């Protein structure tokens, strides 16, 4: 007596999170004989008869003979390292049947570790026999919609073939879950030194305000893959920089990019810093000379200083900061604008004062200078205080 059961197989293959559905996950009818060209599947089709009919009943036989009564092969646009499919059954069966998985045309020896609940009713009626085949058990009490999820990892699959020895059951293939092997590799870029770039640090030269990373190459490129830069790690499409020719000071992350697989390698951190382009020139001369007995303010010490080739400017909108490194003696005031105020009572002498200017963008870029404030004694009149008497 022929035993009848409906065995439904859903091979769900997709690139990352793409999901498509042609029917219900735990019951109902499915499309048949339709080509699948979604996700990372390049060919494959729904196959199977609309009238279930077992040709090889196996009541009481836990390891029935296997013939590929129905089969479907899926070829991936690029190799995948893992994939999943759902093996779904419906009520009204007795006996048992087998299902085989082949990877790259070679039988894959499944184990119970490959099975998990497909999210329907359960999979206690499904096991894996000693030869690595999924086997439906001889039972009639399980509920409609029971099923197992088959997950295979750690492979290099260019094709997956699913076969069953049930000539009447229906095989259904839908996109679900696969992980392409990334040809960008598992190694972060080993970036090579070039102009302004060494030890994974790019130094913006004096005269420039931004970094151009486009000339940097890698010694371990797994092919002719481009190097992309990202604002964070791991590298993703979301944090990929649209341009790398005018980058500000900061940390960026380089990765190899594989366009076919849409994937990135691990990253290498690249630090963009700025050359010490602060120039503090020493100050002296008439602009800083004062005579005792008068109150005076000198010129600013930053008047002849530069920041990256431009004049040093202070304040909220300026490009630099100024700090005095010397402690001013009595009668001398060091002003925030770089000038020095001298009181009329200040003793004569030469006062050497040190200051520091720093770049606002890169506060560690600093330089120091010295200003010599010379206070001269007022000239003494030896002509006396009495007007001459003319005879």
MOLINVEN-V297686 format. One record per pair of residues at least 4 apart in sequence whose ideal C-beta (glycine too) atoms are under 6 Angstrom apart, sorted by the first residue. I is the first residue (numbers start at 1). J is the second residue. D is the distance in whole Angstrom. If there is no record, write none. Layout:
BEGIN
((I/J/D) (I/J/D))
END
This chain:
BEGIN
((2/54/6) (3/54/5) (3/57/4) (3/94/5) (3/95/4) (4/52/6) (5/93/2) (6/52/5) (6/90/4) (6/169/6) (7/89/6) (7/166/5) (7/169/4) (8/88/4) (8/170/6) (8/172/6) (9/87/6) (9/162/6) (9/171/5) (10/86/4) (10/172/5) (10/174/5) (11/85/4) (11/162/6) (11/173/4) (12/85/6) (12/174/5) (12/175/6) (12/176/2) (13/39/5) (13/41/5) (13/83/6) (13/175/5) (13/176/6) (13/178/5) (14/18/4) (14/19/6) (14/39/4) (14/175/4) (14/176/6) (15/39/5) (15/40/5) (18/39/5) (20/38/5) (20/175/5) (22/30/6) (22/31/5) (22/174/5) (23/28/6) (23/30/4) (24/28/4) (26/120/4) (26/145/4) (27/145/5) (30/172/4) (31/46/6) (32/46/5) (32/48/6) (33/46/6) (34/46/5) (35/45/5) (36/41/5) (36/44/5) (36/173/5) (38/175/5) (39/175/4) (40/76/5) (40/77/5) (40/178/6) (40/180/6) (41/74/5) (42/75/5) (42/77/5) (43/75/5) (44/72/6) (44/74/4) (44/173/5) (46/172/5) (46/173/6) (47/70/6) (47/72/5) (47/171/5) (48/70/6) (48/170/3) (48/171/5) (49/168/5) (52/168/4) (52/169/6) (53/168/3) (55/167/5) (56/165/6) (57/95/4) (58/64/3) (58/95/5) (58/96/5) (59/95/5) (59/138/6) (63/129/5) (66/98/5) (66/165/5) (67/165/5) (68/163/4) (69/165/5) (69/167/4) (70/164/5) (70/171/5) (71/163/4) (72/162/5) (72/171/6) (72/173/6) (73/159/6) (73/161/4) (74/160/5) (75/159/5) (76/80/5) (76/158/6) (78/180/5) (78/260/5) (78/261/5) (79/156/5) (79/158/5) (79/181/4) (80/157/5) (80/178/5) (80/179/6) (80/180/5) (81/179/5) (81/181/5) (82/153/4) (82/179/5) (83/152/6) (83/178/4) (84/149/6) (84/151/5) (84/176/6) (84/177/4) (85/150/5) (86/118/4) (86/147/6) (86/149/5) (87/147/6) (87/148/5) (87/150/6) (88/147/4) (89/146/6) (90/144/5) (91/144/4) (94/140/5) (96/135/6) (96/136/5) (96/137/6) (96/138/5) (97/136/5) (97/165/6) (97/166/4) (98/133/4) (98/135/5) (98/165/5) (99/134/4) (99/164/5) (100/133/5) (100/163/5) (101/108/5) (102/106/6) (102/107/6) (102/161/4) (103/108/5) (103/155/6) (103/157/5) (103/160/6) (104/158/6) (104/159/6) (109/132/3) (110/114/5) (110/128/5) (110/132/5) (111/128/6) (112/128/5) (114/150/5) (115/148/5) (116/149/5) (117/123/6) (118/147/4) (118/148/6) (118/149/4) (120/145/4) (120/146/6) (120/147/5) (121/143/5) (121/145/5) (121/146/4) (122/146/5) (123/147/6) (123/148/4) (125/137/5) (125/139/5) (125/142/5) (126/136/6) (126/148/5) (127/135/6) (128/134/6) (129/133/5) (129/135/5) (142/146/5) (180/261/4) (182/258/6) (182/261/5) (182/263/4) (183/258/5) (183/261/6) (184/225/6) (184/256/4) (184/258/4) (184/263/6) (184/264/6) (184/265/4) (185/222/4) (185/265/5) (187/220/6) (188/266/4) (188/267/6) (188/268/4) (189/218/4) (189/227/6) (189/254/5) (189/256/6) (189/268/5) (190/218/5) (190/219/5) (190/220/4) (191/200/6) (191/216/6) (191/218/5) (191/268/6) (192/217/5) (192/219/5) (193/198/4) (194/215/5) (194/216/6) (196/202/6) (196/203/5) (196/205/6) (197/202/5) (197/216/6) (200/270/6) (201/271/5) (202/211/5) (202/272/5) (203/273/6) (203/275/5) (204/208/5) (204/211/5) (204/274/5) (205/275/5) (206/275/5) (206/277/4) (206/308/6) (207/309/5) (210/246/4) (210/247/6) (211/247/5) (211/272/5) (212/245/5) (213/244/5) (214/244/6) (214/245/6) (221/225/6) (225/256/5) (226/257/5) (227/254/5) (228/240/6) (228/255/6) (228/257/5) (229/241/5) (229/244/5) (229/252/5) (229/254/6) (230/235/5) (230/239/4) (230/240/5) (230/253/5) (231/239/5) (232/239/5) (233/253/5) (233/267/4) (235/255/4) (235/264/4) (235/267/5) (247/272/6) (249/272/5) (249/274/6) (249/361/6) (249/362/6) (250/272/6) (251/269/6) (251/271/5) (252/270/5) (253/267/4) (253/269/6) (254/268/5) (254/270/5) (255/264/4) (255/265/5) (255/267/5) (256/265/4) (257/264/6) (258/263/5) (274/362/4) (274/365/6) (276/365/5) (277/308/4) (278/307/6) (278/357/6) (278/359/6) (278/365/5) (278/366/6) (278/367/4) (279/305/6) (279/306/5) (280/305/5) (280/357/5) (280/367/4) (280/368/6) (280/369/3) (281/304/5) (281/305/6) (281/369/6) (282/369/5) (282/370/5) (283/288/6) (283/301/5) (283/371/4) (284/288/6) (284/372/4) (287/299/4) (288/298/5) (288/373/5) (289/374/5) (290/296/5) (290/342/5) (290/375/5) (291/376/5) (291/378/6) (292/348/5) (292/375/6) (292/377/5) (292/378/5) (293/344/5) (293/378/5) (294/344/5) (295/343/6) (295/344/5) (296/342/5) (297/339/5) (297/341/5) (298/339/6) (298/340/4) (299/303/6) (300/337/6) (300/338/4) (300/339/5) (301/338/4) (301/355/6) (301/371/5) (302/312/4) (302/338/4) (305/312/4) (305/357/6) (307/312/5) (307/319/5) (307/320/5) (307/359/6) (312/320/5) (312/357/6) (313/318/4) (313/319/5) (314/318/4) (314/322/6) (319/360/6) (320/357/5) (321/358/5) (322/338/6) (322/357/6) (323/356/5) (324/334/4) (324/355/5) (325/354/4) (325/356/6) (326/353/4) (326/354/5) (328/332/4) (328/334/5) (331/343/4) (331/345/6) (331/346/3) (332/342/6) (333/341/4) (335/339/5) (340/373/5) (342/346/5) (346/375/6) (348/375/5) (348/377/4) (349/375/6) (350/372/6) (350/374/5) (351/373/4) (352/370/6) (352/372/5) (353/371/5) (354/368/6) (354/370/5) (355/369/6) (356/366/5) (356/368/5) (358/363/5) (358/366/4) (359/365/4))
END
